[in-house]
């Protein structure tokens, strides 16, 4: 995915401008947590009706307060703030709003592929015999999850690839939009869960469990895994949904579906990465309505809590409010400090898999730290840092590259070769297979090249952090970005 280029940077819009525009055009709205809610332009309602009439219709169009992009939950129409303005102008002239045709074909194809897999998968509670059902459930660690829960969420099993199949139903008409397949891989004693989605990851925006939520529900528990949502529903009977990419990111297009909840508890997992992600997501969702379940021995992830027979109500009751006051006492920090002492390995950050010596020196990648690599031209800084970043990216660290010295095509070629661990120019028939796997990494590139305006680079980074939950930014290199005349100054 490429972020906006310097030739056409994404025009930023402030919340004040959005409100002003809506008032000027007589569009009623009310303030939500992360979005403004307005009547939809796409459901046949007219904005030039007097506000009193328009107010009676449900507000199904949501405008993101940070970016201005919109989503209509009734028709699934979406676009940028500029698209919204264009549609308002068209409507004032009596022309029906346009829909985005180009992506529809891809989504239609994905939904057909999903339907083929779905039809071949069997409901998990209806396998050949009870033994097979029990063995399958044991393999995924869900022996405690009842058949009634699996049936309620529509979980199926695809025998040919030994995968659980989780459906993605459209919130509009309950049609099947996509699937996630999860299989178990054993690596020695350790068990790893391998996920695959239809459509591909960047278009897969399922909130698993959303169709089961009633319009009157005001409290929600947000998890990072489908199996955790099953456990929560069964053990605590609470409304719960799972994020499509776990603790990796919370795409802003999902925020409108979370607007109805007055209280959201984030229970994403059992490690410090999940805890860091929960704090990041709470900022997007509005701190004042969020609480976080702190990972710990007595508060593992929900599926583990179900297997251990822990008290869910008690755990949810001890969730910490996300918004801290500006001044706090040690008593409020006490638990956090204990967590840091008890989890020294995790506090050290995300370790590199390929560089044990680097782990000894730097301990791991931690948010909020700056690392500077220096060396003469041609000494291999870019080659090393692309390998170093790739190592983290493959572990789910969302990465943004700003390569000001070499172009993105050449950089992507270097990284793809490192990722595949082979000379692809000699084996072009393998290119598509490796490129597909590479495409699923949470990796983004800025399209700047040569000397740049610092303000524009910073704005692009901020946009990337909001949109893609970037936690690792690489600038290669400062000299090129700032031009040689700045080298003597403090900048």
HELIX and SHEET records of a PDB file:
HELIX    1   1 UNK A    6  UNK A    8  5                                   3    
HELIX    2   2 UNK A   15  UNK A   24  1                                  10    
HELIX    3   3 UNK A   51  UNK A   55  1                                   5    
HELIX    4   4 UNK A   81  UNK A   92  1                                  12    
HELIX    5   5 UNK A  101  UNK A  120  1                                  20    
HELIX    6   6 UNK A  124  UNK A  126  5                                   3    
HELIX    7   7 UNK A  130  UNK A  139  1                                  10    
HELIX    8   8 UNK A  147  UNK A  153  1                                   7    
HELIX    9   9 UNK A  159  UNK A  161  5                                   3    
HELIX   10  10 UNK A  201  UNK A  203  5                                   3    
HELIX   11  11 UNK A  210  UNK A  212  5                                   3    
HELIX   12  12 UNK A  226  UNK A  236  1                                  11    
HELIX   13  13 UNK A  252  UNK A  258  5                                   7    
HELIX   14  14 UNK A  272  UNK A  285  1                                  14    
HELIX   15  15 UNK A  287  UNK A  289  5                                   3    
HELIX   16  16 UNK A  302  UNK A  307  1                                   6    
HELIX   17  17 UNK A  312  UNK A  317  1                                   6    
HELIX   18  18 UNK A  330  UNK A  342  1                                  13    
HELIX   19  19 UNK A  344  UNK A  347  1                                   4    
HELIX   20  20 UNK A  356  UNK A  362  1                                   7    
HELIX   21  21 UNK A  381  UNK A  393  1                                  13    
HELIX   22  22 UNK A  408  UNK A  420  1                                  13    
HELIX   23  23 UNK A  424  UNK A  426  5                                   3    
HELIX   24  24 UNK A  428  UNK A  430  5                                   3    
HELIX   25  25 UNK A  431  UNK A  439  1                                   9    
HELIX   26  26 UNK A  454  UNK A  468  1                                  15    
HELIX   27  27 UNK A  478  UNK A  482  1                                   5    
HELIX   28  28 UNK A  484  UNK A  486  5                                   3    
SHEET    1   A 5 UNK A  29  UNK A  31  0                                        
SHEET    2   A 5 UNK A  35  UNK A  38 -1                                        
SHEET    3   A 5 UNK A  61  UNK A  64 -1                                        
SHEET    4   A 5 UNK A  70  UNK A  72 -1                                        
SHEET    5   A 5 UNK A  78  UNK A  79 -1                                        
SHEET    1   B 5 UNK A 122  UNK A 123  0                                        
SHEET    2   B 5 UNK A 156  UNK A 158 -1                                        
SHEET    3   B 5 UNK A 163  UNK A 169 -1                                        
SHEET    4   B 5 UNK A 176  UNK A 187 -1                                        
SHEET    5   B 5 UNK A 190  UNK A 198 -1                                        
SHEET    1   C 5 UNK A 240  UNK A 242  0                                        
SHEET    2   C 5 UNK A 219  UNK A 223  1                                        
SHEET    3   C 5 UNK A 263  UNK A 267  1                                        
SHEET    4   C 5 UNK A 290  UNK A 292  1                                        
SHEET    5   C 5 UNK A 320  UNK A 321 -1                                        
SHEET    1   D 3 UNK A 443  UNK A 445  0                                        
SHEET    2   D 3 UNK A 399  UNK A 403  1                                        
SHEET    3   D 3 UNK A 472  UNK A 476  1                                        
END                                                                             
